[in-house]
């Protein structure tokens, strides 16, 4: 769901992007087996400064010896084999069995005469996208540490995000290469093209083509998009349509389903569709709703079990004035927090792809609809580095690595906190899958969805100048 929007056309001037480069350190030789030497004295307690996060070279640890530390020959009797050194720093590089780098770093750090031991961490060029509008308009990705996370992965084409919405602009240059087959439950055909704009905006946040000198960046660059049209040109959709779309997406193998939609009426059919998708192994991500100032009702499907409910924050991690709150809110993500309809500060909106009838377009919109695809994109990144994780495991990683906001622990306003892409991917790389979910495709549903009346939204004209904001809808 979205609260307000302003549009910008492709006519904007090129944005100069500052790219910060860091040293890439990675080299290595063969790995030798190492075993713990019997009787080695290990001192209790793990030093608080032992860093064990981040990607590193497999099978290597760096050991800083004290001036009177153990001779390399002593460490050799532990089964360690020296493969290099940084003599001015008194650092020796040892080979260890791949997968045991963290364990050896802990053990060695506790030995007398060793100042520290750590894996051989990898540093890379900072992945700041070169997309035209990224630097000036897309504050949201650096805000959640996406740039650091992109050093680990930018997403796999094997991971698909189903976007259940008004459809997607299938010809948009920032999206067309990312699309897999979808379905249109409004017109009952295989052409889920957008005729409103909302779905195209959501899809771009989740997985727009990135680093292509065009338009905007998306959270999961490499992931693909499954467009499932369940909302019409007024942004409305019947329960039967939305439930059919959820079932279809799950049955056609989508591991992630984004639902930037909702309402205040619970429905058994909708909950059954959610549970069906969950049993199929899908992670469902839904917007918490934009009605905080209209009574703050509970929003569905966000409030159902087995749905990851996402609220919105602004660029200072403040609660977005429109974002629904409640015990069902699991995490928050950037959604923008404009001060009014004509707020021209780009940091108060979320920029992404848009549909305007012809040609490519980009828009700035604020809402929990924009927050949700940040989380869906993060889920895609997590599955890209660890595809065997279950939907529950992915949700747990997202929640447990969020940066806590508000009251300590989970609260009704921020849930577990604002997502942290880097921490989530670091956790995902070290998590052990409990099973590998599989999906079995089924034929397209044959029932024709029946639309039911829902409150209408006033269409917003596409402005002809940029960045003049448009009226609220």
C-alpha positions in Angstrom: 0.0 0.0 0.0 1.2 3.5 -0.7 0.3 6.8 0.8 1.7 9.5 -1.4 3.8 9.8 -4.4 5.8 12.2 -6.6 7.1 11.3 -10.0 10.3 12.0 -11.9 10.7 11.3 -15.6 13.7 10.0 -17.4 14.5 13.6 -18.3 16.5 14.1 -15.1 20.1 14.9 -15.5 22.8 12.3 -14.9 23.8 12.0 -11.3 27.5 11.9 -10.5 28.2 9.0 -8.1 31.1 8.9 -5.8 32.5 5.4 -5.7 34.7 4.6 -2.7 37.2 1.9 -3.3 38.9 -0.3 -0.7 41.8 -2.6 -0.9 41.1 -6.1 -2.1 43.2 -8.6 -0.2 42.9 -12.2 -1.2 45.6 -14.7 -2.1 46.5 -18.1 -1.0 48.1 -21.5 -1.5 47.2 -25.0 -0.7 45.4 -26.0 2.5 47.0 -28.5 4.9 45.3 -30.5 7.6 45.7 -29.4 11.2 44.8 -31.1 14.4 44.8 -30.0 18.1 48.0 -31.1 19.8 47.3 -33.1 23.0 48.0 -31.3 26.2 48.0 -27.8 24.8 47.3 -25.2 27.5 44.2 -23.3 26.6 43.2 -20.5 28.9 39.5 -20.1 29.8 37.5 -17.2 28.4 37.2 -15.8 24.9 38.8 -12.3 24.4 36.1 -9.8 23.6 38.0 -8.4 20.7 38.0 -11.6 18.6 36.2 -10.7 15.4 34.6 -13.7 13.7 32.2 -12.0 11.2 32.6 -11.2 7.5 33.8 -13.2 4.5 37.3 -14.7 4.6 39.7 -16.8 2.7 38.9 -20.5 3.3 41.5 -22.4 5.3 43.6 -19.6 6.7 44.1 -17.8 10.0 46.3 -14.9 10.9 48.2 -15.0 14.2 49.8 -12.0 15.9 52.5 -13.2 18.2 53.7 -11.3 21.3 57.3 -10.4 21.4 57.9 -13.4 23.7 55.2 -15.5 22.2 55.4 -19.1 21.2 57.9 -20.0 18.5 56.4 -21.0 15.2 57.7 -24.5 15.8 55.5 -24.8 18.8 52.4 -23.9 16.8 53.6 -26.4 14.2 53.4 -29.2 16.8 49.7 -28.3 17.0 49.4 -29.4 13.4 49.5 -25.9 12.0 51.5 -25.2 8.9 52.9 -21.8 8.2 52.0 -20.5 4.7 53.2 -16.9 5.0 53.9 -14.0 7.3 53.7 -10.2 7.6 57.1 -9.8 9.4 56.8 -6.1 10.4 53.6 -6.9 12.2 54.8 -10.1 13.7 51.9 -11.8 12.1 52.1 -15.4 10.9 49.7 -17.0 8.4 48.7 -20.6 9.1 46.7 -23.1 7.1 43.8 -24.8 8.9 41.1 -27.1 7.6 38.4 -25.2 5.7 35.4 -24.7 7.8 37.4 -24.5 11.0 38.7 -21.0 10.7 36.6 -19.5 13.4 37.3 -22.4 15.8 41.0 -22.1 15.4 40.9 -18.3 15.8 39.1 -18.8 19.1 41.5 -21.4 20.3 44.7 -19.6 19.4 43.4 -16.3 20.8 43.3 -17.9 24.2 46.9 -19.2 24.2 49.7 -17.5 26.2 51.9 -15.3 24.0 49.3 -14.7 21.2 47.9 -11.2 21.0 45.2 -12.2 18.6 44.1 -14.7 15.9 41.5 -14.2 13.2 40.4 -15.5 9.9 42.0 -14.0 6.8 39.1 -11.5 6.0 38.3 -10.4 2.5 37.9 -6.7 1.7 36.5 -5.5 -1.6 35.7 -2.4 -3.6 32.5 -0.9 -2.1 29.6 -1.8 -4.3 28.0 1.6 -4.9 25.8 1.2 -7.9 26.3 3.5 -10.9 22.6 3.8 -11.6 21.5 7.2 -12.7 19.3 8.1 -9.8 21.0 6.1 -7.1 23.3 8.7 -5.5 20.7 11.5 -5.3 17.5 9.7 -4.6 18.1 6.2 -3.1 19.1 6.9 0.5 17.2 3.8 1.5 19.7 1.1 0.6 22.8 2.6 2.3 20.5 3.2 5.3 20.0 -0.6 5.8 23.7 -1.4 5.0 22.8 -2.9 1.6 26.0 -1.6 0.0 28.1 -3.6 2.5 25.8 -6.6 2.0 26.2 -6.5 -1.7 29.9 -7.3 -1.2 28.7 -10.7 -0.1 26.0 -11.2 -2.8 23.8 -9.2 -5.1 21.4 -12.0 -5.6 21.1 -15.2 -7.7 18.9 -15.6 -10.8 17.8 -18.9 -9.2 15.8 -17.0 -6.6 12.4 -15.6 -7.7 10.3 -12.9 -5.9 6.6 -13.1 -6.7 5.1 -9.6 -6.7 1.4 -9.8 -6.2 0.2 -6.3 -7.1 -1.2 -4.3 -10.0 1.2 -6.1 -12.4 4.6 -5.0 -13.6 5.7 -3.0 -16.6 7.2 -5.9 -18.6 9.0 -3.5 -21.0 10.7 -1.3 -18.4 14.4 -1.2 -19.1 15.2 -1.6 -15.4 12.9 -4.7 -15.2 12.4 -6.4 -18.5 15.5 -8.7 -18.2 14.4 -9.8 -14.7 10.9 -11.1 -15.5 9.8 -14.8 -15.4 6.4 -16.0 -16.4 3.5 -14.7 -14.3 -0.3 -14.5 -14.5 -3.1 -11.9 -14.6 -5.9 -12.8 -12.3 -7.8 -9.6 -13.2 -8.2 -10.4 -16.9 -7.5 -14.2 -16.6 -4.6 -14.3 -19.0 -0.8 -14.7 -19.0 0.0 -11.0 -19.5 0.4 -9.4 -16.0 1.2 -6.0 -17.3 0.8 -3.0 -15.0 -1.9 -0.5 -15.7 -1.6 1.5 -12.5 2.1 1.8 -11.5 2.1 0.5 -8.0 3.3 -3.0 -8.8 6.1 -1.7 -11.0 7.3 0.5 -8.2 7.3 -2.4 -5.7 9.1 -4.7 -8.1 11.9 -2.2 -8.7 12.6 -1.8 -5.0 12.9 -5.6 -4.7 15.0 -6.4 -7.7 15.5 -3.7 -10.3 18.4 -4.2 -12.7 21.4 -2.5 -11.0 24.8 -1.1 -11.9 23.6 -0.6 -15.5 24.0 3.2 -15.6 20.2 3.4 -15.9 17.5 4.5 -13.5 17.5 3.0 -10.1 18.9 0.2 -8.0 17.0 -2.7 -6.5 17.7 -4.7 -3.3 18.4 -8.1 -4.9 20.1 -7.2 -8.2 20.4 -10.7 -9.5 17.1 -12.1 -8.4 14.2 -12.5 -10.8 10.6 -11.2 -10.6 7.4 -13.2 -11.0 4.6 -10.7 -11.7 1.2 -11.8 -10.5 -1.6 -9.3 -11.2 -4.2 -9.4 -8.4 -5.1 -5.6 -8.3 -6.9 -3.7 -11.0 -6.2 -0.2 -12.5 -7.6 1.4 -9.4 -5.4 -0.6 -7.1 -8.2 -2.8 -5.9 -8.6 -6.6 -5.8 -11.1 -9.1 -4.6 -10.3 -11.6 -1.9 -10.8 -14.4 -4.3 -8.3 -12.8 -6.7 -5.6 -12.2 -4.1 -6.0 -15.7 -2.6 -5.8 -17.3 -6.1 -2.6 -15.3 -6.8 -1.0 -16.4 -3.5 -1.8 -20.1 -4.3 -0.6 -19.8 -7.9 2.7 -18.1 -6.9 3.5 -20.8 -4.3 2.5 -23.6 -6.6 4.7 -22.3 -9.3 7.8 -22.3 -7.1 8.1 -18.8 -5.8 10.2 -19.0 -2.6 9.3 -15.4 -1.7 5.9 -13.7 -2.1 5.6 -9.9 -1.7 2.2 -8.5 -0.7 2.2 -4.7 -0.7 -1.5 -4.8 -0.1 -4.0 -5.4 2.6 -7.2 -4.5 4.4 -8.7 -4.4 7.9 -11.1 -7.4 7.4 -9.8 -10.8 8.2 -10.9 -13.6 5.9 -10.6 -17.4 6.2 -9.9 -17.8 2.5 -7.0 -15.4 2.7 -5.6 -17.1 5.7 -5.9 -20.5 4.1 -4.1 -19.2 1.0 -1.3 -17.9 3.3 -1.0 -21.2 5.1 -1.0 -23.1 1.7 1.9 -21.0 0.5 3.7 -21.4 3.8 3.4 -25.2 3.6 4.8 -25.0 0.1 7.9 -23.4 1.6 7.3 -19.8 0.6 8.1 -16.8 2.7 5.3 -14.3 2.6 6.2 -10.6 3.2 3.4 -8.1 3.7 3.0 -4.4 4.3 1.6 -3.5 7.8 -0.7 -0.8 6.4 -0.9 2.9 6.0 -3.8 3.8 8.3 -2.1 4.7 11.5 -3.8 8.1 11.6 -7.2 6.6 10.6 -7.6 4.4 13.7 -4.5 2.2 13.2 -6.5 -0.9 12.3 -4.9 -4.4 12.2 -4.1 -5.1 8.6 -4.4 -8.5 6.8 -2.7 -10.5 5.5 0.2 -8.9 7.4 -1.3 -9.9 10.8 -1.6 -13.6 10.0 0.8 -16.2 11.3 3.4 -17.3 8.7 3.5 -13.7 7.3 6.5 -11.4 7.9 4.8 -8.0 8.5 6.8 -4.9 7.6 6.2 -1.4 8.9 7.9 1.7 7.7 10.5 4.2 9.0 11.9 7.4 7.6 15.5 8.4 6.9 16.2 9.0 10.6 14.7 5.6 11.7 11.7 7.5 13.0 8.3 5.8 12.9 6.6 6.8 9.6 3.5 8.8 10.5 1.2 6.6 8.4 2.6 3.2 9.3 0.3 0.9 11.2 1.6 -0.5 14.5 0.6 -3.5 16.6 1.9 -6.8 17.9 1.9 -8.3 14.4 4.6 -6.0 13.1 7.8 -8.0 12.8 10.4 -5.6 11.3 10.5 -2.2 9.7 12.3 -0.9 6.6 12.6 2.3 4.7 9.2 3.5 3.5 9.7 7.3 3.5 8.1 9.8 5.8 7.1 13.0 3.9 6.0 16.0 5.7 3.2 16.7 3.2 2.1 16.1 -0.3 4.5 18.6 -1.8 7.6 17.7 0.3 10.5 17.9 -2.2 13.2 16.3 0.0 14.1 13.1 -1.8 15.1 11.5 1.5 11.5 11.5 2.5 10.4 9.3 -0.3 11.4 6.0 -1.9 12.5 6.2 -5.5 11.9 3.2 -7.9 10.6 2.2 -11.3 7.1 3.2 -12.4 4.6 2.7 -15.1 3.0 5.7 -16.9 1.4 4.2 -20.0 4.4 4.6 -22.4 8.1 4.9 -22.0 10.2 4.4 -19.0 9.4 6.2 -15.8 10.6 6.5 -12.2 8.6 7.6 -9.2 9.0 8.6 -5.6 6.4 7.1 -3.3 6.0 6.7 0.4 4.3 3.8 2.2 4.6 0.4 3.8 4.1 -0.9 0.3 7.6 0.4 -0.3 9.0 -1.0 3.0 7.9 -4.5 2.3 9.9 -5.1 -0.9 13.1 -4.1 0.9 12.5 -7.1 3.1 11.4 -9.4 0.2 14.6 -8.4 -1.6 16.7 -9.1 1.5 15.1 -12.6 1.8 16.2 -13.2 -1.9 19.7 -12.2 -1.0 19.7 -14.6 2.0 18.5 -17.5 -0.2 21.1 -16.6 -2.8 23.9 -17.3 -0.3 22.2 -20.2 1.4 19.4 -21.7 -0.8 18.7 -24.6 1.6 17.2 -22.4 4.3 13.6 -22.8 5.1 11.1 -20.0 5.1 11.1 -20.0 8.9 14.9 -19.8 9.0 15.0 -16.9 6.6 12.4 -15.0 8.7 14.3 -15.7 11.9 17.6 -14.4 10.3 15.9 -11.2 9.2 14.4 -10.6 12.7 17.4 -11.5 14.7 19.8 -9.4 12.8 17.6 -6.3 12.7 18.8 -3.2 14.5 16.6 -2.7 17.5 14.6 0.5 17.7 12.3 1.9 20.3 11.8 -0.2 23.4 14.3 -2.9 24.0 13.4 -6.1 22.2 10.3 -6.5 20.0 7.7 -3.7 20.3 4.5 -2.8 18.5 6.0 0.1 16.6 9.2 -1.3 15.1 8.9 -5.0 15.7 12.4 -6.4 16.1 13.8 -3.3 14.5 15.0 -2.0 11.1 16.5 -4.6 8.8 20.3 -4.8 8.5 21.3 -6.4 5.2 25.0 -6.9 6.1 24.3 -8.6 9.4 21.6 -10.8 7.8 23.9 -12.1 5.1 26.7 -12.7 7.5 24.3 -14.8 9.6 23.0 -16.6 6.5 26.4 -17.7 5.4 27.0 -19.4 8.8 23.5 -20.9 9.2 22.8 -24.6 8.7 19.7 -25.5 6.6 17.3 -27.9 8.3 15.9 -29.0 5.0 15.7 -28.0 1.3 12.2 -26.9 0.5 10.7 -28.1 -2.8 7.7 -27.0 -4.8 5.5 -28.9 -7.2 3.9 -26.9 -10.0 0.2 -27.2 -10.6 -2.0 -26.0 -13.5 -3.3 -22.5 -13.6 -6.4 -21.9 -11.5 -9.5 -22.0 -13.8 -11.9 -20.2 -11.6 -12.7 -16.6 -12.6 -12.1 -14.3 -9.7 -15.0 -12.0 -8.8 -14.2 -8.5 -7.9 -15.8 -7.0 -4.8 -16.1 -3.3 -4.1 -13.4 -1.8 -2.0 -12.7 1.9 -1.2 -11.4 3.6 -4.3 -8.2 5.7 -4.6 -8.1 8.9 -6.6 -5.7 8.4 -9.5 -2.7 10.7 -9.6 -1.9 12.4 -12.9 1.6 11.9 -14.1 3.3 15.3 -13.9 5.2 16.6 -16.8 8.0 18.3 -14.8 10.3 17.0 -12.2 10.4 16.9 -9.2 7.0 18.5 -8.7 5.0 16.3 -6.3 1.6 15.1 -7.2 -1.5 15.1 -5.0 -2.0 12.4 -2.3 -4.0 9.4 -3.2 
